[in-house]
Amino acid sequence: MAEVSRYLNRSPLEVEDLLDATKEGTDELVAITNEFNELLYDEIIPRLFRLLFDLDEYEKKDEYEVDLIKIPVNGYYEVSAAKDKVVRMHDAQIKEDERAKSFHLDTYCFDSGSENWLFWDLLREQRVRKIYFTGMLTHGQSDFFVQYIDPDSRTVRSYYPDFIFQREEPDGSLKYVIVEVKADNQIEDAVVQAKKEFAQQMAVASGMEYRLLKSSDADKRNFRMLL
């Protein structure tokens, strides 16, 4: 009752009365749900929603810009990472033209070697005009995120992809590509797939592209599949 009540914003007593009035009755529905928990979200809640509410569907599109980085009150962020996964804007191995096409922060701290490899490959790829590492900003420091429904908790959560880069198309136009790097054994994870589904929807609506890259492909320098 509490779970249904939370979704429908109705009192548990009202929900119980509604379920009592069904052909199955509350006790049988509880028994079925105890055995097949997904029925609660796939059948019971949607059916009660349609019973209680009238849907007036419409589509509204708004165009707005998001900040890749939100400057904190003290003017800077403190970050830490293993030395081999830290890249600074003014590192000697970075050329001026490469420096100009990246770094919305002056320091990138990569979570994995795979992300690090991909950054360098895309930074030095001629068709890539801009590239930013956004995967380190996962605690509200950026407005660049995707909202998705977590398949485990059934709640709306925020997902911060690893990269966004600007690719030059064969016709000379420019297109933004969102990239997530994941370990091979996590690609089919339910949460990863949920993030992918919602990110693809957002990307298509925004004239962008979303790509999920295996870490083994990044390690093998198979980055050209993104181009």
C-alpha positions in Angstrom: 0.0 0.0 0.0 2.8 2.4 0.9 4.6 1.8 -2.4 1.5 2.4 -4.5 0.6 5.4 -2.4 4.0 7.0 -2.9 3.6 6.7 -6.7 0.0 7.9 -6.9 0.1 10.5 -4.2 -3.0 9.0 -2.6 -3.5 7.8 1.0 -2.7 4.1 1.7 -6.3 3.6 2.9 -7.7 4.9 -0.4 -5.3 2.6 -2.3 -6.5 -0.3 -0.2 -10.1 0.4 -0.9 -9.3 0.5 -4.6 -7.6 -2.8 -4.5 -10.3 -4.4 -2.5 -12.8 -3.4 -5.2 -10.8 -5.3 -7.9 -11.7 -8.8 -9.1 -8.6 -10.2 -7.4 -8.9 -8.3 -4.2 -6.1 -6.9 -2.0 -5.0 -10.2 -0.5 -4.6 -12.0 -3.8 -2.8 -9.0 -5.4 -0.4 -8.9 -2.4 0.3 -12.6 -2.8 0.9 -12.3 -6.5 3.2 -9.3 -6.0 5.2 -11.1 -3.4 5.9 -13.8 -5.9 6.4 -11.5 -9.0 7.5 -8.1 -7.7 7.7 -6.5 -11.1 3.9 -6.7 -11.5 3.6 -3.9 -9.0 5.3 -1.5 -11.4 4.4 -3.0 -14.7 0.7 -3.6 -14.1 -0.9 -2.6 -10.8 0.5 1.0 -10.5 -0.1 1.8 -14.2 -3.7 0.5 -14.1 -4.5 2.4 -11.0 -3.0 5.5 -12.5 -5.2 5.3 -15.5 -8.2 4.7 -13.3 -7.5 7.8 -11.2 -6.2 10.3 -13.7 -7.0 11.6 -17.1 -4.0 12.1 -19.4 -3.8 15.1 -21.6 -0.7 14.5 -23.7 1.2 17.4 -25.4 4.7 18.0 -26.5 6.7 21.1 -25.7 10.2 21.8 -26.8 12.5 24.4 -25.1 16.0 25.3 -26.2 18.4 26.2 -23.5 22.1 26.1 -22.7 23.7 24.2 -19.8 26.9 25.0 -18.0 29.5 22.3 -18.2 31.0 23.7 -15.0 29.4 25.6 -12.2 32.0 27.7 -10.4 31.9 27.2 -6.6 31.8 30.0 -4.1 35.6 29.7 -3.4 36.3 29.8 -7.1 38.0 26.4 -7.5 37.5 22.7 -6.9 39.8 20.4 -5.0 40.3 17.1 -6.7 42.6 14.1 -6.2 43.5 11.1 -8.3 46.4 8.8 -9.1 49.3 10.7 -10.7 49.1 8.6 -13.9 45.5 9.6 -14.4 45.9 13.3 -13.9 46.2 15.6 -17.0 46.7 19.3 -16.5 46.1 22.0 -19.2 49.6 23.3 -19.1 51.4 19.9 -19.2 54.4 20.1 -21.5 53.2 17.3 -23.8 50.1 19.2 -24.8 50.4 21.3 -27.9 48.8 24.7 -28.1 46.2 23.7 -30.7 45.3 20.7 -28.5 45.0 22.8 -25.4 42.6 25.1 -27.2 40.2 22.3 -28.1 39.7 21.1 -24.5 39.8 21.8 -20.8 36.7 23.4 -19.3 38.7 22.7 -16.1 42.5 23.2 -15.9 42.9 19.7 -14.5 41.3 16.4 -15.5 41.3 13.5 -13.1 40.4 10.3 -14.8 38.8 7.3 -13.0 40.4 4.8 -15.2 43.3 4.3 -17.7 40.6 3.6 -20.4 39.2 7.1 -20.0 42.7 8.5 -20.0 43.6 6.7 -23.3 40.4 7.9 -25.0 40.9 11.5 -24.0 44.4 11.6 -25.6 43.2 9.8 -28.7 40.2 12.1 -29.3 42.3 15.2 -28.4 44.7 14.4 -31.2 42.1 13.3 -33.7 41.7 15.8 -36.5 38.0 15.4 -36.9 37.4 16.3 -33.2 37.1 20.0 -32.8 36.3 20.1 -29.1 36.4 17.6 -26.3 35.6 17.9 -22.6 35.9 15.3 -19.8 32.7 15.6 -17.8 32.8 12.3 -15.9 34.6 13.8 -12.8 31.8 16.2 -12.1 29.2 13.9 -10.5 28.1 15.8 -7.4 26.2 18.8 -8.9 29.2 20.7 -10.2 27.8 20.6 -13.7 24.5 21.1 -15.4 25.4 18.6 -18.1 23.6 15.5 -16.9 20.8 13.0 -18.0 17.9 12.2 -15.8 16.9 8.5 -15.9 14.7 6.1 -14.0 16.8 3.7 -11.9 15.5 0.2 -12.6 16.3 -1.0 -9.0 14.8 1.9 -6.9 12.3 3.1 -9.5 13.3 6.6 -8.7 14.6 9.5 -11.0 18.3 9.9 -10.7 21.0 12.0 -12.4 23.6 10.5 -14.7 26.8 12.4 -15.6 28.4 11.0 -18.9 32.2 10.7 -19.2 32.8 12.8 -22.3 31.3 15.2 -24.8 33.1 16.0 -28.0 32.4 17.9 -31.2 32.9 15.9 -34.4 33.3 17.3 -37.9 31.0 15.5 -40.3 31.9 14.7 -43.9 29.7 17.6 -45.1 31.6 20.0 -42.9 28.9 20.4 -40.3 29.6 19.8 -36.6 27.9 17.4 -34.2 28.2 16.8 -30.5 28.8 13.2 -29.3 28.3 12.0 -25.8 30.5 9.1 -24.8 30.4 6.8 -21.8 33.3 4.4 -21.1 32.3 1.2 -19.2 34.1 -2.0 -18.2 33.2 -4.8 -20.6 31.4 -6.8 -17.8 29.2 -3.8 -17.0 27.9 -3.0 -20.4 24.7 -5.2 -20.0 24.1 -4.1 -16.5 20.5 -2.9 -16.0 21.4 0.5 -14.6 23.9 1.1 -17.4 21.3 0.2 -20.0 18.8 2.5 -18.4 21.2 5.4 -18.5 21.9 4.6 -22.2 18.2 4.5 -23.1 17.5 7.9 -21.5 20.7 9.5 -22.8 20.0 8.4 -26.3 16.5 9.9 -26.1 18.0 13.2 -24.8 20.7 13.1 -27.5 18.4 12.6 -30.4 16.1 15.3 -29.2 19.1 17.7 -29.0 20.6 16.8 -32.4 23.4 15.0 -30.7 24.6 11.4 -30.5 25.2 9.0 -27.6 27.8 6.2 -27.7 28.6 3.6 -25.1 32.2 2.4 -25.5 33.8 -0.8 -23.9 36.9 -0.1 -21.9 38.7 -2.8 -23.8 38.1 -0.9 -27.1 39.5 2.3 -25.5 42.5 0.3 -24.2 43.1 -1.1 -27.7 42.8 2.4 -29.2 39.7 1.4 -31.1 38.3 4.9 -30.7 37.6 5.5 -34.4 34.3 3.7 -34.1 33.1 6.9 -32.5 33.9 8.9 -35.6 
